[in-house]
Amino acid sequence: QVRLVQSRGGLVQPGGSLRLCCAASGDFSSLFVVGWYRQGPGSQRDLVASIVIRDTADYDRTTYADFVKGRLTISRDNAKNTVYLQMNSLRPEGTAVYYCNLRQSSTEYWGLGNQVTVSS
């Protein structure tokens, strides 16, 4: 069983930055994937970025949706069991609820989501 606790979202001006955190606890397999998704009003939930994590400390494989490339960075801190999503140059269309997701051994877990609003 895995538990995901997300940091708070917030209100950000266009062009601003925000970092989201996802702290995981529980039983992890030797390889799993953590992803950040977002769901805007009336929209489906879309994958924003993901990172494949192995028990080998130096292994990282990241992927990004085309619409965020160059502006968002996903990273991890093994000591804190935390995955981060650094979001820069935010745009109004980035207004959404952001969810953390962890997939391992054909099972997935979700965080509760955080509202991020990009508006002046």
N, C-alpha and C positions, 0 to 999 in steps of 0.2 A: 504494500500500500504506500502511496506517495501523497504528500500534501504540498500544495503550492500556495504560497502567500505572496500577494503582490503589493507593491508600494502604492501610495496614492497617486492618482493622476493629477490633473489640474487645468488651469486656464493659462494659455500661452498666447502671446501676440504672434501674428504672422512673422516669419523669419526668426522666431525665437527657438530656444532649445529646451529639452526636457529629458530626463533620464528615468526610465521605468526599471523597477527591480522585481525579480521573481525569486523568492527564496524557497528552496525545496527541502523536504525532509522525508525520511522513510527509507524504504528498501530500494536500492538502485541496482540495475543489472550492469554488466560490464560495458554495455554500449546502449546509449539512449539518445533521443533527439528532443531538444527543447525548442519550441517555436513561439513566436509572438504573432498573434492574429489581431485583426481589427474588424469591427463591425459598425459601419455608419448607419445613420437613420434610414430605415427601409431598405437596407442593403444586406447582402449575404456576408458571412464571416470569411475574410480573406487572409491568407498567410502573408505576413510582412517580411519576416526573417526567421531563419532557423539555424541551429548549430548542433552538429553531431558531436557527442561527447563520449570518449572512451576512458577506460580507467588509466590509460596512458596519459600522463599529464600534458604532453606536448601535442596531442592529437586534437585538432580542431578543423572542422569543415563547416563553413558557413555558406548560406544561400540567402539571396534577397529578391524580393519582388522587383520587377523592372521600375515600378513607379516610385520606389524609395532608394534606388541605388545611388550611392554617393552622398546620401543625406542621413542615413541611419546606419548604426553599427551595433551588432550583437556581440556580446562578449561574456566571459564567465570568470568567476572567482571560485576555484575549487575549495579553498579553505573555508569559504562561507557558504558553499553549496548554493550559490546565487548566480543567476544569469541576468544580464543587463541589456537594455535596449536604449542606446543613446540616440536621441532624435534631434537633428539640427535642421535649420532652415525649414521649419514647419510651415505648412500651408493650410489654409482653411479646409481644404478637402481631407485633411488629416484628422478632422474632428470625428471621433468614434470612441467606442468602448474597446479597450485593448485587453486582450486575454493572453495569459501565459498557458502553454500546453506542453506536456511531457509525454512522450510515447516510448514505451519499451515493451518488448515481449508481447506484441499484439494488444497491449492495453494502453489506454491514454487517460490522462488526468488533466483537469482544467482548473485554472485559478478563477476567482470570482469576477474578475474584470475591473477595469478602472476607466472612468470617463476622462478623456482628454479633449479639451475644447480649444481650438485655434481660432482666435477672434480678437479683433481690436476693440 
